[in-house]
Amino acid sequence: MDDYAYGLWFLVLINSAIFIIFAVSFFHPRTKRDWRAMGAFSAFIVALFTEMYGFPLTIYLLSGWLGSRFPALSLTHSGGHLWNDLIGWTGDPHFSPFHLGSYALIGAGFWLIMSAWRVLWEAQRSDRLAVTGPYARIRHPQYAGFLLIMVGFLLQWPTLATLAMFPVLVLVYRRLAIGEEREVRQHFDTQWEAYAAQTPRFLPHLRRPAASAAQ
């Protein structure tokens, strides 16, 4: 754990492929918009694992600047867990509050993508608006799922590249969502308007509405 654990490009390839394939299997991209969403997520994943196992650019840059204040910030695998370094966590980094929180968010993200796809597939097959399951709480649960996974990885292994990419990807998913809403509005008209009026785009209301006007 304390040894230099980088330059492992095979692990970069394998881990990137595993998470991207998992995401594709849950998201089932079909349209150009779907593939753009997958492409944005894939870029984040590749950037993450490149620094996690390939070349630790973030640690290399920060260790010279902050190394005297944070001795744990070193070119080791443990040193890559930046949040742990900053709070002085001395235990196994994989059992830190940040790491455990990341597991929960990543798992929740994949669950949200998978469960939303099932609802959307049934709705599209019946030519009706998806308003049940996760869609009863937010209008774009699959995009929200991707964002949850990214936040989970930022808790687990933040890098300068992924921290810079994340707000850009939020804007990308927002733009994709707005374009999707424009098409759905044309197809479902007033039913969509009623649904969108009480269902937030990405963040659910703290208190669930009593009933959906779109149902």
N, C-alpha and C positions, 0 to 999 in steps of 0.2 A: 504493500500500500504506500510505503514511504519512498519507494524507488521511482526513478524517472520512468514514466509509463506512456511515452508519446512515440510518434513515428510508427504507430501501429495502423498503417493505412488499410490493411485487410479488415480490421475491426471497424474502421470508418465506413468501408463499403458494406460490410455485413449488417451493421446496426442501422445504417441509413436505409438499406433495402428492406429490412424487417419492418421498420416503422412506416415506410412509404407503402409497402404492400399491404400492411394491416389497414392503413387509412383507405387505400383504394378498395379493399374488400368490404369495408363498412360503408364508405361513401358512394360506391358504384357510380363513378362519373360517366356521363353520357354526352352531355352537351359541351360546346366550347367554353361556356361559363363554368361548368363543373371542372373541366380540365385546367382552367386558369386558377381556380381555387386550389386544386391539388398542386399545381405548379408552385404557387406561393408557399404552401405548407412544406413542400419538398425542399425548396430553397432554404427555408429555416432549419429543417432537420439536417441537411447536409452541412450547413454552416456550423450547427451545434456539434455534430460528431467529429467534424474536422478539427475543432479545438479540443474536444474531449479526448480524442485518441491520436490525432494527427500532429498538429503543431499548436502548442498552447500560446497563441499570440497574445491573448488578454493577460495571462499570468506573466508572460515575458515583459510586456509593457508596464504593468502595474508593480511588479516586484521591485524594479529599480526605483520607483517613485515612492511606494508605500512600504517597501520591505522592512525598513527599520522600525516602523510602527506596528507592523503585523508580521511577525516572524514566520507564521504558518503559511504566508503567501509565497510559496516556492514552486519550483518546476517539478512538482510531484503530482500524483493523481489526487491525493488529499488536498493539495493546495488549490486545485481547480474548483473546489466547492467554496466560492467566494463569500457567500453569506455566512457560512460557518467560520471562515477566517476572520471576518469583520466582527463577529460577536464573541470570538475566542472559544469556540466549541472545541473541546479536547477529546471527545469520544469518537466512536466510529462515525464518519460523516454520513454513512448510509442510514443511520438511525437518528439523525438530527431532526428537529422539528421541521426544518425546511425540506429535507428529503422526504419525510413521511407525508408532509403536505403535498409535495409534488406527485407522489404516488396516487393520492386521492384525486387530485385534479386531472391527471392524465387518464386514470381509469374512468372518471366521470365524463371526460371529453369523448372517449371512445364509445362509452355507453350511449351518450346523447346522439352521436352520429349514427350509430347502429339503430337505435330505437326510432329515431326520426325518419330514417330511410324506409323502414317498414311501413310507417304511417303514410309517407309520401307515395310510395309505390302503390299501395291500396287505393289511395285517393286518385292518383293519375289513371289507374286502370278503370276506375268508375267515373272518370271525368267529373270529379267534385273537388272542392277546396279542402285541403288538409287542415283540420282544426282540432284534431284530437291528439292524445298523447302529449309529447313535448310541444306540439304546435298549439296546444291550448294555453301555453304559458308565454311562448315567444314565437315570432314569425319566422325566424331563421335558426332553428336549433342545430342544424348541421354546421353552419358557419360558426356558431357559438361554441360547438364542440371542438372545432379546430383551434379556436382561440384559447379554450380551457387547456388543451394539451400544450400549447405554446407557453402559457403562463406557468404550467406545471414544470416544464423544462427550465424556465427562467428561475424558478425557485430552486431547482436542483443544481443547475450548472449555468449560471449567467455568463455571457461573454459580451464584449463590446459590440461584436457584429450582430448577435441576436437581439441585444437590447436596442440597437439602432434600427434593426429590421422590424421589430414588433409593432411600433406605432404606424409604420408604413403599411404593414400587412393588415392592421385594423382598418385603415382607410381603404385598402384594396377590397377587403370583404364587405365593407360598408357600400362601396360603389357597386360591387357585384349584386348585393342584396337589393339596392335601389333599382338596378336594371331589371332584376327578376320581378320585383314588385310591379314595375310598370307593365310588364307582359301579363302578369296574373290579373291585374286590375282590368285590363282590356277584355280578358276572357270572362271574369266573374262579376265585374261591374259592382252593383250595390252590395252584393254578398261580401265581396272583398272589402269594400269601404266599411261595412259594419264590423267585420273581423279586425281590420287594421286599427279602427278607432279605439278599441279596448285591449289590443294585444301588442305589447312592446316589441321592438325589432330584435334586440339581443339580450337585454337584461329584464328578467321577469319582475312583475310587481311583487312587493313583499306580501301583500294580501291578495289572494286569488279572487277574481270577480265571481259574483254569485252564479252567473250564467253567461253563456256566450251567445251573443246576438247573431252570430254566423251559423250556429247549429240549427 
